[in-house]
Amino acid sequence: MNLKVDQTIEEAPEQPVQKPLGERAKSEAIAWLWIILAFLFIYSCVGQARVIPSESMENTLLVGDHLIMSRIGYDIGLPFTPWHVPLWRDPKRQQIVIIRAPQLEGAPDLIKRVIGIPGDTVDIRDGHIYVNDARLDEPYLKEPDAPITFPIDRPPPWKVPPGNYFVMGDNRSDSLDSRYWGFAPRNTLIGVPVMIYLSVDAPTADGGSHTEAWEPGHLMERFTAYASCMIHPSRVRWKRLFHFF
């Protein structure tokens, strides 16, 4: 009698074939290239992060507010260069915008509120703003009853020329705006704020009233401000987070 014996042969698992070093380096480089291209596309066409360094837009925006800015439809540019092209969307009256500082060579970008659009006549009467002879309702002002000053050599009314905008800060007594340096051309507009994603009440040096942490070039002060939030979480203005405009 013949007996058939089933034998199970255990096969050794296949070892993954390791790609040559040159091929792995090429794949890694391509992956990083796509990451860089995606970053450049978002930075130049979609949006950027901004931080408020001064009191000119209080109380709408506070020093230390971190914003997400949208460029969609307003501007497109080549990152880290002055080259850019305005797009089809134009700001509306009383909309907050971020602009390259016109007539202020080398100054950081500004965030202001549009008061006059092309063709408007902006005037100051009895401490209030009038646009085309109608008083502008401004519930966002920090000091609604504070007098509105202007330089002697640039008295109102101001007629906004085509392709330009008249912009002002909400904190009129502490804002360098169109009253002083003139109109903001349309091609200086970068985008509009979308959301506050972080707000930090940074400590001031030597008990002063103003911090330099959010101004350009003050990296150590900025690092200290972020580090202070780890030790003192109350420095984060939690109620301002995720505020949309």
ROSE-4610 file (N, C-alpha, C; in Angstrom, 1 decimal, always signed):
// ROSE-4610
residu = [M/M/M/N/N/N/L/L/L/K/K/K/V/V/V/D/D/D/Q/Q/Q/T/T/T/I/I/I/E/E/E/E/E/E/A/A/A/P/P/P/E/E/E/Q/Q/Q/P/P/P/V/V/V/Q/Q/Q/K/K/K/P/P/P/L/L/L/G/G/G/E/E/E/R/R/R/A/A/A/K/K/K/S/S/S/E/E/E/A/A/A/I/I/I/A/A/A/W/W/W/L/L/L/W/W/W/I/I/I/I/I/I/L/L/L/A/A/A/F/F/F/L/L/L/F/F/F/I/I/I/Y/Y/Y/S/S/S/C/C/C/V/V/V/G/G/G/Q/Q/Q/A/A/A/R/R/R/V/V/V/I/I/I/P/P/P/S/S/S/E/E/E/S/S/S/M/M/M/E/E/E/N/N/N/T/T/T/L/L/L/L/L/L/V/V/V/G/G/G/D/D/D/H/H/H/L/L/L/I/I/I/M/M/M/S/S/S/R/R/R/I/I/I/G/G/G/Y/Y/Y/D/D/D/I/I/I/G/G/G/L/L/L/P/P/P/F/F/F/T/T/T/P/P/P/W/W/W/H/H/H/V/V/V/P/P/P/L/L/L/W/W/W/R/R/R/D/D/D/P/P/P/K/K/K/R/R/R/Q/Q/Q/Q/Q/Q/I/I/I/V/V/V/I/I/I/I/I/I/R/R/R/A/A/A/P/P/P/Q/Q/Q/L/L/L/E/E/E/G/G/G/A/A/A/P/P/P/D/D/D/L/L/L/I/I/I/K/K/K/R/R/R/V/V/V/I/I/I/G/G/G/I/I/I/P/P/P/G/G/G/D/D/D/T/T/T/V/V/V/D/D/D/I/I/I/R/R/R/D/D/D/G/G/G/H/H/H/I/I/I/Y/Y/Y/V/V/V/N/N/N/D/D/D/A/A/A/R/R/R/L/L/L/D/D/D/E/E/E/P/P/P/Y/Y/Y/L/L/L/K/K/K/E/E/E/P/P/P/D/D/D/A/A/A/P/P/P/I/I/I/T/T/T/F/F/F/P/P/P/I/I/I/D/D/D/R/R/R/P/P/P/P/P/P/P/P/P/W/W/W/K/K/K/V/V/V/P/P/P/P/P/P/G/G/G/N/N/N/Y/Y/Y/F/F/F/V/V/V/M/M/M/G/G/G/D/D/D/N/N/N/R/R/R/S/S/S/D/D/D/S/S/S/L/L/L/D/D/D/S/S/S/R/R/R/Y/Y/Y/W/W/W/G/G/G/F/F/F/A/A/A/P/P/P/R/R/R/N/N/N/T/T/T/L/L/L/I/I/I/G/G/G/V/V/V/P/P/P/V/V/V/M/M/M/I/I/I/Y/Y/Y/L/L/L/S/S/S/V/V/V/D/D/D/A/A/A/P/P/P/T/T/T/A/A/A/D/D/D/G/G/G/G/G/G/S/S/S/H/H/H/T/T/T/E/E/E/A/A/A/W/W/W/E/E/E/P/P/P/G/G/G/H/H/H/L/L/L/M/M/M/E/E/E/R/R/R/F/F/F/T/T/T/A/A/A/Y/Y/Y/A/A/A/S/S/S/C/C/C/M/M/M/I/I/I/H/H/H/P/P/P/S/S/S/R/R/R/V/V/V/R/R/R/W/W/W/K/K/K/R/R/R/L/L/L/F/F/F/H/H/H/F/F/F/F/F/F]
num = [1/1/1/2/2/2/3/3/3/4/4/4/5/5/5/6/6/6/7/7/7/8/8/8/9/9/9/10/10/10/11/11/11/12/12/12/13/13/13/14/14/14/15/15/15/16/16/16/17/17/17/18/18/18/19/19/19/20/20/20/21/21/21/22/22/22/23/23/23/24/24/24/25/25/25/26/26/26/27/27/27/28/28/28/29/29/29/30/30/30/31/31/31/32/32/32/33/33/33/34/34/34/35/35/35/36/36/36/37/37/37/38/38/38/39/39/39/40/40/40/41/41/41/42/42/42/43/43/43/44/44/44/45/45/45/46/46/46/47/47/47/48/48/48/49/49/49/50/50/50/51/51/51/52/52/52/53/53/53/54/54/54/55/55/55/56/56/56/57/57/57/58/58/58/59/59/59/60/60/60/61/61/61/62/62/62/63/63/63/64/64/64/65/65/65/66/66/66/67/67/67/68/68/68/69/69/69/70/70/70/71/71/71/72/72/72/73/73/73/74/74/74/75/75/75/76/76/76/77/77/77/78/78/78/79/79/79/80/80/80/81/81/81/82/82/82/83/83/83/84/84/84/85/85/85/86/86/86/87/87/87/88/88/88/89/89/89/90/90/90/91/91/91/92/92/92/93/93/93/94/94/94/95/95/95/96/96/96/97/97/97/98/98/98/99/99/99/100/100/100/101/101/101/102/102/102/103/103/103/104/104/104/105/105/105/106/106/106/107/107/107/108/108/108/109/109/109/110/110/110/111/111/111/112/112/112/113/113/113/114/114/114/115/115/115/116/116/116/117/117/117/118/118/118/119/119/119/120/120/120/121/121/121/122/122/122/123/123/123/124/124/124/125/125/125/126/126/126/127/127/127/128/128/128/129/129/129/130/130/130/131/131/131/132/132/132/133/133/133/134/134/134/135/135/135/136/136/136/137/137/137/138/138/138/139/139/139/140/140/140/141/141/141/142/142/142/143/143/143/144/144/144/145/145/145/146/146/146/147/147/147/148/148/148/149/149/149/150/150/150/151/151/151/152/152/152/153/153/153/154/154/154/155/155/155/156/156/156/157/157/157/158/158/158/159/159/159/160/160/160/161/161/161/162/162/162/163/163/163/164/164/164/165/165/165/166/166/166/167/167/167/168/168/168/169/169/169/170/170/170/171/171/171/172/172/172/173/173/173/174/174/174/175/175/175/176/176/176/177/177/177/178/178/178/179/179/179/180/180/180/181/181/181/182/182/182/183/183/183/184/184/184/185/185/185/186/186/186/187/187/187/188/188/188/189/189/189/190/190/190/191/191/191/192/192/192/193/193/193/194/194/194/195/195/195/196/196/196/197/197/197/198/198/198/199/199/199/200/200/200/201/201/201/202/202/202/203/203/203/204/204/204/205/205/205/206/206/206/207/207/207/208/208/208/209/209/209/210/210/210/211/211/211/212/212/212/213/213/213/214/214/214/215/215/215/216/216/216/217/217/217/218/218/218/219/219/219/220/220/220/221/221/221/222/222/222/223/223/223/224/224/224/225/225/225/226/226/226/227/227/227/228/228/228/229/229/229/230/230/230/231/231/231/232/232/232/233/233/233/234/234/234/235/235/235/236/236/236/237/237/237/238/238/238/239/239/239/240/240/240/241/241/241/242/242/242/243/243/243/244/244/244/245/245/245]
x = [+0.9/+0.0/+0.9/+0.6/+1.4/+0.7/+1.5/+1.0/+1.5/+0.5/+0.9/+1.0/+2.0/+2.3/+2.3/+1.4/+1.4/+2.5/+3.3/+4.4/+4.2/+4.3/+4.1/+5.5/+5.8/+7.2/+7.0/+7.6/+7.5/+8.5/+7.9/+8.8/+9.3/+10.5/+11.0/+10.4/+10.1/+9.5/+10.5/+9.9/+10.8/+11.3/+12.6/+13.2/+12.9/+12.5/+12.2/+13.5/+13.3/+14.5/+14.8/+16.0/+16.3/+16.8/+16.2/+16.6/+18.0/+18.6/+20.0/+19.9/+21.0/+21.1/+20.7/+21.2/+20.9/+19.5/+18.8/+17.3/+16.5/+17.0/+16.3/+16.5/+17.7/+17.9/+17.1/+16.9/+16.1/+14.7/+14.1/+12.7/+12.5/+13.5/+13.4/+13.4/+14.3/+14.4/+13.1/+12.5/+11.3/+10.2/+10.1/+9.1/+9.3/+10.5/+10.7/+10.5/+10.7/+10.4/+8.9/+8.1/+6.7/+6.2/+6.8/+6.5/+6.8/+8.0/+8.4/+7.5/+7.2/+6.3/+4.9/+4.4/+3.1/+3.1/+4.2/+4.4/+4.4/+5.2/+5.4/+4.0/+3.3/+1.9/+1.0/+1.0/+0.1/+0.5/+1.8/+2.4/+2.1/+2.2/+2.1/+0.7/-0.2/-1.5/-2.7/-2.5/-3.6/-3.7/-2.6/-2.7/-1.3/-1.3/-0.1/-0.5/+0.5/+0.3/+0.8/+0.2/+0.6/+0.4/+1.2/+1.1/+1.0/+0.1/-0.1/+1.0/+1.8/+2.9/+2.6/+1.5/+1.2/-0.2/-0.5/-1.9/-2.8/-2.4/-3.2/-4.6/-4.8/-6.1/-6.9/-6.4/-7.2/-8.5/-9.6/-9.6/-10.0/-10.1/-10.5/-9.4/-8.1/-7.0/-6.0/-5.6/-4.6/-3.2/-2.3/-0.9/-0.7/-0.1/+0.1/-1.0/-2.0/-2.9/-2.2/-2.4/-1.8/-2.9/-2.8/-3.8/-3.5/-4.5/-4.4/-5.0/-4.2/-4.5/-4.8/-5.9/-6.3/-5.8/-5.1/-4.7/-5.6/-6.5/-7.3/-8.1/-7.8/-8.5/-8.0/-7.1/-6.6/-5.2/-4.3/-3.0/-2.3/-1.3/-0.4/+1.0/+1.9/+3.3/+4.3/+5.5/+6.7/+7.2/+7.2/+7.6/+9.0/+9.1/+10.4/+11.0/+10.2/+10.6/+9.5/+9.8/+8.8/+7.8/+8.0/+7.2/+5.8/+4.8/+3.4/+2.5/+1.3/+0.3/-1.1/-1.7/-3.1/-4.1/-5.1/-6.1/-7.4/-8.5/-9.8/-10.6/-10.4/-11.2/-10.7/-11.7/-11.4/-12.0/-11.4/-11.9/-13.1/-14.0/-15.2/-14.9/-15.8/-15.7/-15.8/-15.0/-14.9/-14.4/-13.9/-13.2/-11.8/-11.3/-9.9/-9.1/-7.9/-7.0/-5.6/-4.8/-3.3/-2.7/-1.8/-1.2/+0.3/+1.0/+2.4/+2.4/+3.3/+3.3/+3.7/+2.7/+3.0/+3.8/+4.6/+5.4/+6.3/+6.4/+7.2/+8.2/+9.2/+10.2/+10.8/+10.7/+11.3/+10.5/+9.3/+8.5/+7.8/+7.4/+6.6/+5.2/+4.6/+3.2/+2.3/+1.3/+0.3/-1.0/-1.8/-3.2/-4.0/-5.0/-5.8/-7.3/-8.1/-9.5/-9.8/-10.4/-10.8/-11.9/-11.6/-12.6/-13.2/-12.4/-12.8/-12.4/-13.3/-12.9/-12.8/-12.3/-12.2/-13.4/-13.2/-14.3/-15.0/-14.7/-15.3/-14.6/-15.3/-14.8/-14.9/-13.7/-13.6/-13.4/-14.2/-14.1/-14.2/-13.8/-13.8/-14.7/-15.8/-16.6/-17.0/-16.8/-17.1/-16.6/-15.4/-14.7/-15.2/-16.0/-16.5/-16.1/-16.1/-15.8/-17.0/-17.0/-18.0/-17.5/-18.3/-17.9/-19.1/-18.8/-19.8/-20.9/-20.5/-21.5/-22.4/-22.1/-22.9/-21.9/-22.4/-21.6/-21.4/-20.2/-19.9/-20.1/-20.9/-21.2/-20.0/-19.3/-18.1/-18.1/-18.8/-18.9/-17.6/-16.7/-15.4/-14.3/-14.6/-13.5/-13.2/-11.9/-11.4/-11.9/-11.8/-12.2/-13.2/-14.5/-15.4/-15.5/-15.2/-15.4/-14.0/-13.0/-11.6/-11.6/-10.9/-10.8/-9.9/-10.3/-9.5/-8.5/-7.3/-6.2/-5.8/-5.2/-4.6/-3.5/-2.6/-1.5/-2.0/-1.3/-1.7/-1.6/-0.6/-0.4/-1.3/-2.1/-3.0/-4.4/-5.0/-6.4/-7.4/-8.5/-9.7/-10.4/-11.3/-11.7/-10.6/-10.7/-9.8/-10.6/-10.3/-10.9/-10.1/-10.7/-9.9/-9.9/-8.6/-8.5/-8.8/-9.0/-9.2/-8.0/-8.3/-7.2/-6.6/-7.2/-6.6/-7.7/-7.2/-8.1/-7.6/-8.5/-8.2/-8.4/-7.3/-7.4/-7.0/-7.6/-7.3/-7.3/-6.6/-6.6/-7.8/-8.3/-9.4/-9.1/-7.8/-7.3/-6.8/-7.7/-7.3/-6.2/-6.1/-5.1/-3.7/-3.6/-2.3/-2.2/-2.4/-2.4/-1.8/-0.7/-0.1/-0.8/-1.6/-2.5/-2.6/-3.7/-3.8/-3.9/-4.2/-4.2/-2.8/-1.8/-0.4/+0.4/+0.3/+1.1/+0.3/-1.0/-1.7/-2.5/-2.9/-3.8/-3.0/-3.6/-3.0/-3.4/-2.5/-2.8/-3.3/-4.1/-4.7/-3.6/-2.5/-1.4/-0.6/-0.9/-0.2/-1.0/-2.3/-3.1/-2.7/-2.4/-2.0/-3.1/-4.0/-5.1/-5.9/-6.7/-7.6/-7.5/-7.6/-7.6/-8.8/-8.6/-9.7/-10.0/-8.9/-9.1/-8.0/-8.3/-7.2/-7.0/-5.8/-5.5/-4.8/-4.2/-3.5/-3.4/-3.5/-3.3/-2.5/-1.4/-0.5/-0.3/-0.5/-0.2/+1.3/+2.2/+3.6/+4.1/+5.0/+5.6/+6.4/+6.3/+7.1/+8.4/+9.3/+10.7/+10.7/+11.2/+11.4/+10.1/+9.0/+7.7/+7.1/+7.6/+7.1/+5.7/+5.1/+3.7/+3.7/+4.8/+4.8/+5.8/+5.5/+6.5/+7.0/+8.3/+8.9/+8.9/+8.3/+8.3/+7.8/+6.8/+6.1/+6.6/+7.6/+8.2/+9.3/+9.5/+10.5/+11.9/+12.5/+13.9/+14.1/+13.0/+13.2/+12.9/+13.7/+13.5/+13.6/+14.6/+14.7/+13.6/+13.1/+11.9/+10.7/+10.6/+9.4/+9.5/+10.7/+10.9/+10.5/+10.9/+10.6/+9.1/+8.4/+6.9/+6.2/+6.7/+6.1/+6.4/+7.6/+8.0/+7.2/+6.9/+6.2/+4.8/+4.3/+2.9/+2.9/+4.1/+4.2/+4.2/+4.8/+4.9/+3.6/+3.1/+2.0/+0.9/+0.1/-0.9/-1.9/-2.0/-3.0/-2.5/-1.3/-0.9/-1.5/-2.1/-2.8/-4.2/-4.7/-6.0/-7.0/-7.4/-8.1/-9.4/-10.1/-11.4/-11.3/-10.1/-9.9/-9.6/-9.3/-8.9/-10.1/-9.7/-10.7/-11.8/-11.4/-12.4/-12.3/-13.4/-13.4/-13.8/-13.3/-13.7/-14.7]
y = [-1.2/+0.0/+1.2/+2.1/+3.4/+4.5/+5.1/+6.2/+7.5/+8.4/+9.8/+10.7/+11.3/+12.3/+13.7/+14.5/+15.9/+16.7/+17.3/+18.0/+19.5/+20.2/+21.7/+22.3/+23.0/+23.6/+25.1/+25.4/+26.8/+27.7/+28.6/+29.5/+30.7/+31.1/+32.2/+33.5/+34.5/+35.7/+36.5/+37.1/+37.8/+39.1/+39.3/+40.5/+41.7/+42.8/+44.0/+44.4/+44.7/+45.1/+46.6/+46.8/+48.2/+48.9/+50.1/+50.9/+51.4/+51.6/+52.2/+53.6/+54.0/+55.3/+56.4/+56.4/+57.5/+57.6/+56.5/+56.5/+57.0/+56.6/+57.1/+58.6/+59.1/+60.5/+61.3/+60.7/+61.4/+61.5/+60.4/+60.4/+61.4/+61.5/+62.4/+63.8/+64.1/+65.5/+65.9/+65.0/+65.3/+65.6/+64.8/+65.0/+66.4/+66.8/+68.1/+69.2/+69.0/+70.0/+70.3/+69.2/+69.4/+70.2/+69.9/+70.6/+72.1/+72.4/+73.8/+74.5/+73.8/+74.4/+74.7/+73.8/+74.0/+75.2/+75.3/+76.5/+77.8/+77.8/+79.0/+79.4/+78.4/+78.7/+79.3/+78.7/+79.2/+80.6/+80.8/+82.1/+83.2/+82.9/+83.9/+84.2/+83.2/+83.3/+83.1/+82.4/+82.0/+82.9/+82.8/+83.5/+83.5/+84.4/+84.5/+84.7/+84.6/+85.0/+86.4/+87.1/+88.4/+88.6/+89.5/+89.9/+91.4/+91.8/+93.3/+93.9/+94.8/+95.4/+96.7/+97.3/+98.7/+98.8/+100.0/+100.2/+100.9/+101.1/+101.9/+101.4/+100.1/+99.5/+99.1/+99.5/+99.2/+100.0/+99.3/+98.1/+96.9/+97.2/+96.1/+95.0/+95.5/+94.6/+95.1/+94.2/+94.5/+94.2/+94.8/+94.5/+93.0/+92.2/+90.8/+89.9/+90.4/+89.6/+89.0/+87.7/+86.9/+86.6/+87.0/+86.9/+85.9/+85.3/+84.7/+85.7/+86.0/+86.9/+86.2/+86.6/+86.0/+86.9/+86.3/+87.1/+86.7/+85.8/+85.2/+86.3/+86.6/+87.5/+89.0/+89.2/+90.6/+90.8/+89.8/+90.0/+88.7/+88.6/+87.5/+88.0/+87.3/+87.8/+86.7/+87.0/+86.1/+86.2/+85.1/+85.2/+85.8/+86.7/+87.2/+88.2/+88.7/+89.7/+90.8/+92.0/+93.0/+92.8/+91.8/+91.6/+91.0/+91.7/+91.2/+91.8/+91.2/+91.6/+91.8/+92.9/+93.0/+92.2/+91.6/+90.8/+91.5/+90.8/+91.4/+91.9/+91.5/+91.9/+93.3/+94.2/+95.5/+95.6/+96.2/+96.3/+97.3/+97.0/+97.8/+98.9/+99.9/+100.9/+100.3/+100.7/+100.2/+98.8/+98.2/+96.9/+97.1/+96.1/+96.1/+95.5/+96.1/+95.7/+95.7/+94.9/+94.9/+95.4/+96.4/+97.1/+97.2/+97.3/+97.7/+99.2/+99.6/+101.0/+101.9/+102.7/+103.6/+104.8/+105.3/+106.5/+106.4/+105.1/+104.9/+103.8/+104.1/+103.1/+102.3/+101.0/+100.1/+99.9/+100.5/+100.3/+99.0/+98.4/+97.1/+97.3/+96.2/+96.3/+96.9/+97.6/+98.2/+97.5/+97.6/+97.2/+98.3/+98.7/+99.8/+99.5/+100.5/+100.3/+101.3/+100.8/+101.6/+102.6/+103.9/+104.9/+105.4/+105.7/+106.2/+105.4/+105.1/+104.3/+105.3/+104.9/+105.8/+106.6/+107.9/+108.8/+109.4/+108.9/+109.5/+110.8/+111.6/+112.8/+112.6/+112.6/+112.3/+113.7/+113.9/+115.2/+114.9/+115.9/+115.9/+117.1/+116.8/+117.9/+117.6/+118.5/+118.4/+117.1/+116.7/+115.5/+114.2/+114.2/+113.0/+113.0/+111.7/+111.5/+111.6/+112.3/+112.4/+111.9/+111.0/+110.5/+110.9/+111.7/+112.2/+112.9/+113.7/+114.6/+113.8/+112.5/+111.6/+111.2/+111.4/+111.0/+109.5/+109.0/+107.6/+107.1/+106.0/+105.3/+104.4/+104.7/+104.0/+103.5/+102.4/+101.8/+101.2/+101.0/+100.3/+101.2/+102.5/+103.5/+103.2/+103.4/+103.2/+104.4/+105.6/+106.8/+107.6/+107.3/+107.9/+109.4/+110.0/+111.4/+112.2/+111.4/+112.1/+112.9/+114.1/+114.9/+114.2/+114.4/+113.8/+114.9/+114.6/+115.6/+115.3/+116.3/+116.1/+117.2/+116.9/+117.9/+119.2/+120.3/+121.6/+121.6/+121.0/+121.0/+120.1/+119.3/+118.3/+118.4/+119.6/+119.7/+119.0/+118.6/+118.0/+119.2/+118.8/+117.4/+116.8/+115.5/+114.7/+114.0/+114.3/+113.6/+112.4/+111.2/+110.0/+109.8/+109.8/+109.6/+108.2/+108.0/+106.6/+105.7/+104.4/+103.5/+103.7/+104.5/+104.7/+104.6/+104.5/+104.4/+105.3/+105.8/+106.5/+105.6/+105.4/+104.4/+105.1/+104.6/+105.1/+104.0/+104.3/+103.3/+103.6/+102.6/+102.7/+103.5/+103.6/+104.4/+105.7/+106.6/+107.8/+108.6/+108.6/+109.5/+108.9/+107.6/+106.9/+106.1/+106.7/+106.0/+106.9/+106.4/+107.1/+106.5/+107.3/+106.8/+107.8/+107.7/+108.6/+110.0/+110.4/+111.8/+112.4/+111.6/+112.1/+111.7/+110.5/+110.1/+109.9/+110.2/+110.3/+109.0/+108.9/+107.8/+106.5/+105.3/+104.0/+103.5/+103.4/+102.9/+101.5/+101.1/+99.7/+98.7/+99.0/+97.9/+97.8/+98.5/+98.3/+97.3/+97.0/+96.1/+94.7/+94.0/+92.6/+91.7/+92.0/+91.1/+91.6/+90.7/+91.1/+90.1/+90.5/+89.5/+88.6/+87.4/+86.4/+86.0/+85.7/+85.2/+85.5/+85.7/+85.7/+84.3/+83.8/+82.4/+82.4/+83.5/+83.6/+85.1/+85.3/+86.7/+86.7/+87.4/+87.3/+88.7/+88.8/+90.1/+90.0/+90.3/+90.2/+91.1/+90.6/+91.5/+92.7/+93.8/+95.0/+95.1/+95.7/+95.8/+97.0/+96.8/+97.8/+98.5/+97.7/+98.3/+99.3/+99.3/+100.3/+100.0/+100.9/+100.7/+100.0/+99.7/+99.2/+98.1/+97.0/+95.9/+95.9/+95.6/+95.5/+94.1/+93.2/+91.8/+91.5/+92.3/+92.0/+92.9/+93.7/+94.5/+93.8/+94.1/+93.3/+93.4/+92.2/+92.2/+91.9/+91.9/+91.6/+90.1/+89.2/+87.8/+87.3/+87.9/+87.4/+87.8/+89.1/+89.5/+88.7/+88.3/+87.5/+86.1/+85.5/+84.2/+84.3/+85.4/+85.5/+85.7/+86.3/+86.5/+85.1/+84.3/+83.0/+82.1/+82.2/+81.4/+81.8/+83.1/+83.5/+83.0/+82.6/+82.0/+80.6/+79.9/+78.6/+78.7/+79.7/+79.9/+80.6/+81.5/+82.3/+82.2/+81.1/+81.0/+82.1/+82.9/+84.0/+85.1/+85.1/+86.1/+85.8/+84.7/+84.4/+85.0/+85.8/+86.4/+85.3/+84.4/+83.2/+83.6/+84.6/+85.0/+85.6/+86.0/+86.6/+85.5/+84.3/+83.3/+82.9/+82.6/+82.2/+83.2/+84.5/+85.5/+85.8/+85.7/+85.8/+87.3/+87.8/+89.1/+89.0]
z = [+0.0/+0.0/+0.0/-0.9/-1.0/-0.2/+0.6/+1.4/+0.8/+0.6/+0.1/+1.3/+1.4/+2.5/+1.9/+2.5/+2.0/+2.8/+2.1/+2.8/+2.5/+3.6/+3.4/+3.5/+2.4/+2.4/+2.7/+3.8/+4.3/+3.5/+2.8/+2.0/+2.8/+2.6/+3.3/+2.8/+3.6/+3.1/+2.2/+1.2/+0.3/+0.9/+0.7/+1.3/+0.3/+0.8/-0.1/-0.8/-2.0/-2.8/-2.5/-2.1/-1.7/-3.0/-3.2/-4.3/-4.2/-5.3/-5.2/-4.6/-4.0/-3.3/-4.2/-5.4/-6.3/-6.6/-6.8/-7.1/-5.9/-4.7/-3.4/-3.3/-3.5/-3.4/-4.4/-5.6/-6.6/-6.2/-5.6/-5.2/-4.1/-3.1/-2.0/-2.5/-3.5/-4.0/-4.7/-5.5/-6.2/-5.2/-4.1/-3.1/-2.4/-2.1/-1.5/-2.5/-3.8/-4.8/-4.9/-4.8/-4.8/-3.6/-2.4/-1.2/-1.4/-1.9/-2.1/-3.1/-4.2/-5.2/-4.6/-3.8/-3.2/-2.2/-1.5/-0.5/-1.3/-2.4/-3.2/-3.8/-4.3/-4.9/-3.9/-2.7/-1.6/-1.2/-1.0/-0.6/-1.6/-2.9/-3.9/-4.4/-4.3/-4.9/-3.9/-2.9/-2.0/-0.7/+0.1/+1.3/+2.1/+3.1/+3.9/+5.3/+6.2/+7.6/+7.9/+8.7/+9.1/+10.6/+11.2/+12.6/+12.7/+13.7/+13.8/+14.8/+14.3/+15.1/+15.8/+15.4/+16.0/+16.4/+17.0/+17.6/+16.6/+15.3/+14.4/+14.1/+14.3/+14.0/+15.2/+16.4/+17.6/+17.6/+18.1/+18.8/+17.9/+16.6/+15.7/+15.7/+15.6/+15.6/+16.7/+17.5/+18.6/+18.2/+18.9/+18.7/+19.2/+18.3/+18.6/+18.0/+17.3/+16.6/+15.4/+15.2/+14.1/+13.1/+11.8/+10.9/+9.7/+9.2/+7.9/+6.9/+5.9/+4.8/+3.5/+2.9/+1.6/+0.4/-0.5/-1.7/-2.9/-2.7/-3.9/-4.5/-5.8/-6.6/-6.5/-5.5/-5.3/-5.9/-5.7/-6.1/-6.3/-7.2/-7.3/-7.6/-6.9/-7.0/-7.0/-7.3/-7.2/-5.8/-5.0/-3.6/-3.4/-2.4/-2.0/-3.0/-3.9/-4.9/-4.9/-5.5/-5.6/-6.7/-7.6/-8.7/-8.3/-8.8/-8.5/-9.5/-9.7/-10.6/-9.9/-9.9/-9.4/-10.2/-9.5/-10.1/-10.2/-10.3/-10.7/-9.6/-8.3/-7.2/-6.7/-6.4/-5.8/-4.4/-3.5/-2.1/-2.1/-1.1/-0.9/+0.2/+0.2/+1.2/+2.6/+3.5/+4.9/+5.1/+4.0/+4.1/+4.6/+5.4/+5.9/+4.8/+4.5/+3.5/+4.0/+3.3/+3.6/+2.3/+2.5/+1.3/+1.5/+0.4/+0.5/+0.7/+1.6/+2.0/+0.8/+0.3/-0.8/-0.3/-1.1/-0.8/+0.5/+1.0/+2.2/+1.8/+1.2/+0.7/+1.8/+1.7/+2.7/+3.9/+4.0/+5.2/+5.1/+6.3/+6.2/+5.7/+5.3/+4.8/+5.9/+5.4/+6.3/+6.2/+7.3/+7.4/+7.8/+6.9/+7.1/+6.6/+6.8/+6.4/+5.2/+4.2/+3.0/+3.4/+3.3/+3.6/+2.3/+1.3/+0.0/-1.2/-2.1/-3.3/-4.4/-5.6/-6.7/-7.0/-7.1/-7.4/-6.2/-5.0/-3.8/-3.4/-2.6/-2.0/-0.5/+0.1/+1.6/+2.3/+3.3/+4.0/+5.5/+6.3/+7.8/+8.2/+8.9/+9.4/+10.9/+11.7/+13.1/+13.7/+13.3/+13.9/+13.3/+12.2/+11.6/+10.2/+9.6/+8.2/+7.4/+6.3/+5.3/+4.0/+3.4/+2.0/+1.1/+0.1/-0.9/-0.1/+0.8/+1.6/+2.6/+2.7/+3.7/+4.8/+6.1/+7.2/+7.2/+7.4/+7.4/+8.8/+8.9/+10.2/+10.5/+11.6/+12.0/+13.4/+13.6/+15.0/+15.4/+14.5/+14.9/+15.5/+15.5/+16.0/+17.4/+17.7/+19.1/+20.0/+19.4/+20.1/+19.2/+19.2/+18.3/+18.4/+19.6/+19.8/+19.7/+19.4/+19.3/+18.1/+18.1/+16.9/+15.9/+14.6/+13.5/+13.0/+13.1/+12.7/+11.3/+10.7/+9.3/+9.2/+8.3/+8.1/+7.4/+7.8/+7.3/+5.8/+5.2/+3.8/+3.0/+3.7/+3.0/+3.6/+3.6/+4.2/+3.4/+4.0/+3.3/+2.6/+1.7/+1.2/+0.3/+0.2/-0.7/-1.7/-3.0/-4.1/-4.5/-4.4/-4.7/-6.2/-6.8/-8.2/-8.6/-9.9/-10.4/-10.1/-9.8/-9.5/-8.1/-7.2/-5.9/-4.8/-3.6/-2.4/-1.3/-0.5/+0.7/+1.9/+2.6/+3.7/+5.0/+6.1/+7.4/+8.5/+9.6/+10.7/+11.6/+12.3/+13.2/+14.4/+14.8/+15.9/+15.3/+15.0/+14.2/+14.8/+16.2/+16.8/+16.8/+16.3/+16.3/+15.0/+13.9/+12.6/+11.5/+10.9/+9.7/+8.5/+7.9/+6.8/+5.6/+4.8/+3.6/+4.0/+5.2/+5.5/+5.4/+5.6/+5.7/+4.4/+3.9/+2.8/+1.5/+1.5/+0.2/-0.1/-1.3/-1.7/-1.9/-1.7/-1.9/-3.3/-4.2/-5.6/-5.5/-6.4/-6.4/-6.5/-7.2/-7.3/-6.1/-5.0/-3.7/-2.8/-3.2/-2.4/-2.5/-1.4/-1.4/-1.2/-0.2/+0.1/+1.3/+1.9/+3.0/+4.1/+5.3/+6.4/+6.5/+6.8/+6.9/+8.3/+9.1/+10.4/+11.3/+12.6/+13.7/+14.2/+14.0/+14.4/+15.7/+16.1/+17.4/+17.8/+19.1/+19.6/+20.9/+20.9/+22.0/+22.6/+23.9/+24.6/+25.1/+24.2/+24.5/+25.7/+26.5/+27.5/+26.9/+27.5/+27.1/+27.8/+27.1/+27.7/+28.7/+29.9/+30.9/+31.3/+31.2/+31.6/+30.7/+29.4/+28.5/+28.0/+27.2/+26.8/+25.4/+24.8/+23.4/+23.3/+22.7/+22.5/+21.1/+20.9/+19.6/+19.1/+19.8/+19.4/+18.0/+17.5/+16.3/+15.1/+15.4/+14.4/+13.6/+12.3/+11.5/+12.1/+12.1/+12.6/+14.1/+14.8/+16.3/+16.6/+16.1/+16.2/+17.7/+18.4/+19.8/+20.6/+20.5/+21.2/+20.8/+19.6/+19.1/+19.8/+19.8/+20.4/+21.9/+22.6/+24.0/+24.2/+23.3/+23.4/+23.3/+22.3/+22.2/+23.4/+23.9/+25.0/+26.3/+26.4/+27.6/+27.6/+26.5/+26.4/+27.0/+26.9/+27.5/+29.0/+29.6/+31.0/+31.6/+30.8/+31.2/+30.1/+30.1/+29.1/+29.0/+30.1/+30.1/+29.1/+28.6/+27.6/+26.3/+26.1/+24.8/+25.0/+24.1/+24.2/+23.6/+24.3/+23.8/+23.2/+23.7/+23.1/+21.7/+21.3/+20.0/+18.9/+19.3/+18.4/+17.5/+16.2/+15.2/+15.0/+15.1/+14.8/+13.3/+12.6/+11.1/+10.8/+9.6/+9.2/+8.0]
